[in-house]
Amino acid sequence: MGKARNESIDVLRGVAILGTFASNIWIFTTRHNLPAARSIGERSGLDPTHFSPRSHWGSLDGAIALAVECICNGKFLALLSLLFGVGMCAQYESALRHGVRWPWRYYWRTALLLVDGVLHHIFVVEFDILMGYAVTAFLVAPLLRLKGWALGVATGVCAAVHLSMEGLRGSEAVRTRGESMLRDDAALELLSATSSTYWSQVQARFEHFWTYRTEALVIAPPLSATLFLLGATLWRAGFFESSERSTRLRRRLAIVGFVVGLPLTVLPTLELLPLSVNIALASLSRYTIAPVLALGYLSVGLMVLERATIPRIRASLSRLGRASLSVYMLQNIVCSALFYRWGLGLAPLDALATMVAWLTISAALIVLTWMWFLRFDQGPFEALWRRLSDAPFAKRPR
């Protein structure tokens, strides 16, 4: 992996971490897992099963919530998944160059990620993504041996499974007029709303493990597999290289991402369509429409990085990307201590205060990573993970 490509991917990963955090922080500050706009509507006394987005754009609080929902929710998580697939493909190519059997050594690294995800879910926060990534990586890793059309077929099969599941969820949402979406959210709402002590939260996550893991282990894996393989395909196609071919490909994906993804994201919030269509689009927003827009984010991000000379911003985001695992875990720890009832209990916050909290914590994380990389080459959890990953395969002195 070239140095320039490596830095661009780190920068994009740093952007994805901050963007994902902009979605996740609402779970802490509104004390439940309802999407930001719907939670604002519910607290305003509106019927969430007949959610009227137009009424929210008319207030500052609602407009901020809906803007964050449209820009961030699911989009940066999909971008992170694409980049995870890029990293997998780069590790596969490195294994081939060094004569390492694939994917057995990688499976050990993935097992460590799974353990990390389980611990993070139980002891830190209920919406951990590491576990889902690890499970999906176990399934996807052998598929990286495929080339050309075979890899495309595997990606298409994963996408078909995902779209089938999403079609069923969308149909159920339309049939129940959105009530099924609220029931799904209510299962996660209970923990953060009622747990007054840290250990009661830990106990709740342990006892209701499968309830809280539905998204990571049932809904997300087909989509994650699709995005992992798509990221690998883009990597092999030279998408991250500086060439005329990659520039043309980026422009095409940017057009598709924004022309298709952006209208489908914004239209439901304007209430210009029939209610059943709005509900269907809302149910597809996070897991189907958001990844399309994420391709636009990825393409535009690479085009900007290729032309812009903003060394300090690039360096700050690159450090976040290089320590993405540490930053992801730390931001959840900090938010738990600040907003949950067993901590400072600063929640609930309105939309403006939530964004101020996001900016403040993000700035603190940027400063912390800058200070850390003055002395170290990797993030703390990355260094530990690397050491544990290499330990069984290190040659022991005679």
C-alpha positions as CSV (number, residue, x, y, z in Angstrom):
1,M,0.0,0.0,0.0
2,G,1.5,3.3,-1.1
3,K,2.2,6.0,1.4
4,A,-0.2,8.5,-0.2
5,R,-3.0,5.9,-0.5
6,N,-2.4,4.9,3.1
7,E,-2.8,8.4,4.3
8,S,-5.9,9.0,2.3
9,I,-7.5,5.9,3.7
10,D,-6.5,7.0,7.3
11,V,-8.0,10.4,6.7
12,L,-11.3,9.0,5.4
13,R,-11.4,6.5,8.3
14,G,-11.0,9.5,10.7
15,V,-13.8,11.3,9.0
16,A,-16.0,8.2,9.2
17,I,-15.3,7.8,12.9
18,L,-16.3,11.4,13.6
19,G,-19.4,11.1,11.4
20,T,-20.5,7.8,13.1
21,F,-20.0,9.5,16.4
22,A,-22.3,12.3,15.3
23,S,-25.1,9.6,14.9
24,N,-24.3,7.7,18.0
25,I,-24.1,10.6,20.5
26,W,-27.9,11.0,20.2
27,I,-28.3,7.6,21.9
28,F,-26.5,9.0,24.9
29,T,-28.0,12.5,25.0
30,T,-31.6,11.5,24.3
31,R,-31.4,8.5,26.6
32,H,-32.7,6.1,24.0
33,N,-32.0,4.6,20.6
34,L,-34.8,6.3,18.6
35,P,-33.4,8.3,15.6
36,A,-32.8,11.9,16.4
37,A,-35.7,13.4,14.6
38,R,-38.2,10.9,15.8
39,S,-37.1,11.3,19.4
40,I,-37.4,15.1,19.1
41,G,-40.9,14.6,17.7
42,E,-41.9,12.3,20.5
43,R,-40.6,14.7,23.2
44,S,-42.6,17.5,21.5
45,G,-45.8,15.5,22.0
46,L,-46.2,14.3,18.4
47,D,-47.4,10.8,17.6
48,P,-44.2,9.1,16.5
49,T,-46.2,6.5,14.4
50,H,-47.5,9.4,12.3
51,F,-44.3,11.4,12.5
52,S,-44.6,14.7,10.6
53,P,-41.1,15.8,9.5
54,R,-42.3,19.1,8.1
55,S,-43.2,20.3,11.6
56,H,-39.6,19.7,12.7
57,W,-37.9,21.7,10.0
58,G,-39.8,24.8,11.3
59,S,-37.8,24.8,14.6
60,L,-34.1,25.2,15.2
61,D,-34.0,22.1,17.4
62,G,-35.8,20.0,14.9
63,A,-33.9,21.3,11.9
64,I,-30.6,20.4,13.5
65,A,-31.8,16.9,14.4
66,L,-33.1,16.3,10.9
67,A,-30.0,17.7,9.3
68,V,-27.8,15.4,11.3
69,E,-30.1,12.5,10.5
70,C,-30.0,13.1,6.8
71,I,-26.2,13.7,6.7
72,C,-24.9,11.2,9.1
73,N,-27.2,8.4,10.1
74,G,-25.9,5.2,8.5
75,K,-23.8,7.0,5.9
76,F,-20.5,7.2,7.8
77,L,-21.1,3.7,9.2
78,A,-21.3,2.5,5.6
79,L,-18.2,4.4,4.8
80,L,-16.4,2.8,7.7
81,S,-17.5,-0.6,6.4
82,L,-16.2,0.1,2.9
83,L,-12.9,1.1,4.3
84,F,-12.8,-2.1,6.5
85,G,-13.2,-4.1,3.3
86,V,-10.3,-2.1,1.8
87,G,-8.2,-3.0,4.8
88,M,-9.1,-6.6,4.6
89,C,-8.1,-6.7,0.9
90,A,-4.8,-5.0,1.7
91,Q,-4.0,-7.6,4.4
92,Y,-4.9,-10.4,2.0
93,E,-2.4,-9.1,-0.5
94,S,0.2,-8.7,2.2
95,A,-0.3,-12.3,3.3
96,L,0.2,-13.4,-0.3
97,R,3.4,-11.4,-0.7
98,H,4.8,-12.9,2.5
99,G,3.7,-16.5,1.8
100,V,1.3,-16.5,4.8
101,R,-1.7,-18.9,4.4
102,W,-5.0,-17.0,4.1
103,P,-7.2,-16.7,6.1
104,W,-6.0,-18.7,9.1
105,R,-3.8,-16.0,10.6
106,Y,-6.4,-13.4,9.8
107,Y,-9.0,-15.5,11.6
108,W,-6.9,-15.1,14.8
109,R,-7.0,-11.4,14.5
110,T,-10.7,-11.5,13.8
111,A,-11.3,-13.7,16.9
112,L,-9.5,-11.0,19.0
113,L,-11.8,-8.4,17.5
114,L,-14.8,-10.5,18.4
115,V,-13.7,-10.8,22.0
116,D,-13.0,-7.1,22.1
117,G,-16.5,-6.5,20.7
118,V,-18.2,-8.7,23.3
119,L,-16.3,-7.0,26.2
120,H,-17.0,-3.6,24.8
121,H,-20.7,-4.4,24.4
122,I,-21.1,-5.8,28.0
123,F,-18.9,-3.3,29.8
124,V,-19.2,-0.1,27.8
125,V,-22.2,0.3,25.5
126,E,-25.1,-1.7,24.0
127,F,-24.7,-0.7,20.3
128,D,-21.1,-1.9,19.7
129,I,-20.3,-2.6,16.0
130,L,-17.0,-4.5,16.5
131,M,-18.8,-7.8,17.2
132,G,-20.8,-7.6,13.9
133,Y,-17.7,-6.7,12.0
134,A,-15.8,-9.7,13.4
135,V,-18.6,-12.1,12.6
136,T,-18.9,-10.8,9.1
137,A,-15.2,-10.8,8.5
138,F,-15.1,-14.5,9.4
139,L,-17.5,-15.1,6.5
140,V,-16.0,-12.7,4.0
141,A,-12.3,-13.5,4.4
142,P,-12.3,-16.7,2.3
143,L,-14.2,-14.9,-0.5
144,L,-11.2,-12.5,-1.0
145,R,-9.6,-15.4,-2.9
146,L,-12.1,-14.9,-5.6
147,K,-11.2,-12.8,-8.7
148,G,-13.0,-10.8,-11.3
149,W,-16.6,-11.9,-12.0
150,A,-16.6,-14.5,-9.2
151,L,-16.0,-11.7,-6.6
152,G,-18.8,-9.7,-8.3
153,V,-21.2,-12.7,-8.0
154,A,-20.3,-13.1,-4.3
155,T,-21.0,-9.4,-3.8
156,G,-24.3,-9.6,-5.7
157,V,-25.4,-12.6,-3.6
158,C,-24.7,-10.7,-0.3
159,A,-26.5,-7.7,-1.7
160,A,-29.5,-9.8,-2.7
161,V,-29.8,-11.3,0.8
162,H,-29.6,-7.9,2.3
163,L,-32.2,-6.3,0.0
164,S,-34.5,-9.3,0.6
165,M,-34.3,-8.8,4.3
166,E,-34.8,-5.0,4.0
167,G,-37.8,-5.6,1.7
168,L,-39.4,-7.6,4.4
169,R,-38.7,-5.0,7.1
170,G,-40.0,-2.3,4.8
171,S,-43.2,-4.1,4.1
172,E,-43.7,-4.8,7.8
173,A,-43.1,-1.1,8.5
174,V,-45.7,0.0,5.9
175,R,-48.2,-2.6,7.1
176,T,-48.0,-1.4,10.7
177,R,-47.7,2.2,9.8
178,G,-44.3,2.5,11.3
179,E,-45.1,0.8,14.6
180,S,-42.7,-2.1,14.0
181,M,-39.8,0.4,13.7
182,L,-40.7,1.9,17.0
183,R,-40.9,-1.6,18.6
184,D,-37.4,-2.4,17.4
185,D,-36.1,0.9,18.9
186,A,-38.0,0.3,22.2
187,A,-36.1,-2.8,22.9
188,L,-32.9,-0.8,23.1
189,E,-34.5,2.2,24.8
190,L,-35.1,0.4,28.1
191,L,-31.5,0.0,29.1
192,S,-30.3,3.6,28.9
193,A,-33.6,4.9,30.3
194,T,-34.0,2.8,33.4
195,S,-30.5,1.7,34.5
196,S,-29.4,4.0,37.3
197,T,-26.1,2.2,38.1
198,Y,-23.2,1.1,36.0
199,W,-23.5,-2.6,37.1
200,S,-27.2,-2.6,36.5
201,Q,-26.4,-1.7,32.9
202,V,-23.8,-4.4,32.7
203,Q,-26.3,-6.9,34.0
204,A,-28.9,-5.8,31.5
205,R,-26.6,-6.1,28.6
206,F,-25.6,-9.6,29.7
207,E,-29.1,-10.8,30.4
208,H,-30.6,-9.3,27.2
209,F,-27.5,-10.0,25.1
210,W,-29.4,-11.2,21.9
211,T,-32.0,-8.5,22.1
212,Y,-29.4,-5.8,22.0
213,R,-27.4,-7.6,19.3
214,T,-30.1,-8.0,16.7
215,E,-28.7,-5.1,14.6
216,A,-25.1,-6.3,14.8
217,L,-25.7,-10.0,14.3
218,V,-28.8,-10.2,12.2
219,I,-29.7,-7.0,10.3
220,A,-26.2,-5.6,9.5
221,P,-24.1,-8.7,8.5
222,P,-25.5,-9.0,4.9
223,L,-25.0,-5.3,4.3
224,S,-21.5,-5.3,5.9
225,A,-20.5,-8.3,3.8
226,T,-21.7,-6.5,0.7
227,L,-19.7,-3.3,1.7
228,F,-16.6,-5.3,2.7
229,L,-16.5,-7.0,-0.7
230,L,-17.4,-3.8,-2.5
231,G,-14.5,-2.1,-0.8
232,A,-12.2,-4.9,-1.8
233,T,-13.4,-4.6,-5.4
234,L,-12.8,-0.8,-5.5
235,W,-9.3,-1.4,-4.0
236,R,-8.4,-3.9,-6.8
237,A,-9.9,-1.7,-9.4
238,G,-7.4,1.0,-8.5
239,F,-10.1,3.3,-7.1
240,F,-7.6,4.7,-4.5
241,E,-4.8,5.3,-6.9
242,S,-4.1,8.6,-8.7
243,S,-4.9,7.9,-12.4
244,E,-7.4,9.1,-15.1
245,R,-9.2,5.8,-14.8
246,S,-9.7,6.2,-11.0
247,T,-10.8,9.8,-11.4
248,R,-13.5,8.8,-13.9
249,L,-14.7,6.0,-11.6
250,R,-14.9,8.4,-8.7
251,R,-16.9,10.9,-10.7
252,R,-19.4,8.3,-11.7
253,L,-19.8,6.9,-8.2
254,A,-20.2,10.5,-6.8
255,I,-22.9,11.2,-9.3
256,V,-24.7,7.9,-8.5
257,G,-24.3,8.4,-4.8
258,F,-25.7,11.9,-4.6
259,V,-28.2,11.9,-7.4
260,V,-29.8,8.7,-6.1
261,G,-29.0,8.7,-2.4
262,L,-29.5,12.3,-1.4
263,P,-33.1,12.7,-2.7
264,L,-34.2,9.4,-1.2
265,T,-32.7,10.6,2.1
266,V,-34.3,14.0,2.2
267,L,-37.7,13.4,0.6
268,P,-39.3,11.5,3.5
269,T,-38.4,14.5,5.8
270,L,-40.4,16.9,3.5
271,E,-43.7,14.9,3.7
272,L,-44.3,15.5,0.0
273,L,-45.0,11.8,-0.7
274,P,-47.8,9.5,0.4
275,L,-47.5,8.3,4.0
276,S,-46.8,4.7,3.0
277,V,-44.0,5.8,0.7
278,N,-42.5,7.9,3.5
279,I,-42.6,5.0,5.9
280,A,-41.0,2.7,3.4
281,L,-38.2,5.1,2.6
282,A,-37.7,5.8,6.4
283,S,-37.4,2.0,7.0
284,L,-34.8,1.7,4.2
285,S,-32.9,4.8,5.1
286,R,-30.2,3.5,7.4
287,Y,-29.3,0.2,5.8
288,T,-30.1,0.6,2.1
289,I,-30.2,4.3,1.1
290,A,-27.4,5.4,3.3
291,P,-24.7,3.1,1.7
292,V,-25.5,4.6,-1.7
293,L,-24.9,8.1,-0.4
294,A,-21.7,6.7,1.4
295,L,-20.3,5.9,-2.0
296,G,-20.7,9.5,-2.9
297,Y,-19.0,10.6,0.3
298,L,-16.1,8.2,-0.5
299,S,-15.7,9.4,-4.0
300,V,-15.9,13.1,-3.2
301,G,-13.6,12.7,-0.2
302,L,-10.9,11.2,-2.4
303,M,-11.2,13.9,-5.0
304,V,-10.9,16.6,-2.3
305,L,-7.9,14.9,-0.8
306,E,-6.2,14.7,-4.2
307,R,-6.5,18.4,-4.7
308,A,-6.7,20.1,-1.4
309,T,-3.5,21.2,0.6
310,I,-4.7,21.3,4.2
311,P,-1.8,19.6,6.0
312,R,-2.9,20.2,9.6
313,I,-6.5,19.0,9.0
314,R,-5.2,16.0,7.0
315,A,-2.7,15.1,9.8
316,S,-5.4,15.4,12.5
317,L,-7.9,13.2,10.7
318,S,-5.1,10.8,9.7
319,R,-4.2,10.3,13.3
320,L,-7.8,9.6,14.2
321,G,-8.0,7.1,11.4
322,R,-4.8,5.3,12.6
323,A,-6.2,5.1,16.1
324,S,-9.8,4.5,15.0
325,L,-10.4,1.5,17.3
326,S,-9.1,3.4,20.3
327,V,-11.1,6.6,19.4
328,Y,-14.3,4.6,18.9
329,M,-14.0,2.9,22.3
330,L,-12.9,6.0,24.1
331,Q,-15.8,8.2,22.8
332,N,-18.3,5.6,24.1
333,I,-16.6,5.5,27.5
334,V,-16.5,9.3,27.7
335,C,-20.2,9.6,26.7
336,S,-21.3,6.9,29.1
337,A,-19.6,8.7,32.0
338,L,-21.0,12.1,30.9
339,F,-24.6,11.2,30.0
340,Y,-25.7,8.0,31.7
341,R,-27.4,8.3,35.1
342,W,-24.6,6.4,36.9
343,G,-22.2,9.1,35.7
344,L,-22.7,12.8,35.6
345,G,-26.2,12.4,34.2
346,L,-26.1,15.4,31.8
347,A,-28.7,13.9,29.5
348,P,-31.2,14.6,28.2
349,L,-30.0,17.4,25.9
350,D,-31.7,19.2,23.1
351,A,-30.4,19.0,19.5
352,L,-28.2,22.1,19.7
353,A,-26.6,21.1,23.0
354,T,-26.1,17.6,21.6
355,M,-24.1,19.0,18.6
356,V,-22.1,21.2,21.0
357,A,-21.3,18.1,23.0
358,W,-20.2,16.3,19.8
359,L,-18.0,19.1,18.7
360,T,-16.4,19.4,22.2
361,I,-15.7,15.7,22.6
362,S,-14.5,15.4,19.0
363,A,-12.0,18.3,19.5
364,A,-10.8,16.7,22.7
365,L,-10.2,13.4,20.9
366,I,-8.3,15.1,18.2
367,V,-6.0,16.8,20.8
368,L,-5.6,13.5,22.7
369,T,-4.6,11.6,19.5
370,W,-2.1,14.4,18.6
371,M,-0.5,14.1,22.0
372,W,-0.4,10.4,21.8
373,F,1.2,10.2,18.4
374,L,4.0,12.6,19.6
375,R,5.4,9.6,21.4
376,F,3.8,6.5,19.9
377,D,3.2,5.1,16.4
378,Q,-0.1,3.4,17.1
379,G,-3.2,3.9,19.2
380,P,-3.2,2.1,22.6
381,F,-5.8,-0.5,21.6
382,E,-4.2,-0.9,18.1
383,A,-0.8,-1.6,19.7
384,L,-2.3,-4.1,22.1
385,W,-4.3,-5.8,19.4
386,R,-1.2,-5.9,17.1
387,R,0.9,-7.5,19.9
388,L,-1.8,-10.1,20.7
389,S,-2.3,-10.8,17.0
390,D,1.4,-11.5,16.4
391,A,2.2,-13.3,19.6
392,P,1.2,-16.9,18.5
393,F,3.1,-16.5,15.3
394,A,6.3,-15.0,16.6
395,K,9.4,-17.1,16.2
396,R,10.7,-18.1,19.6
397,P,14.5,-18.0,20.2
398,R,16.1,-21.4,20.6
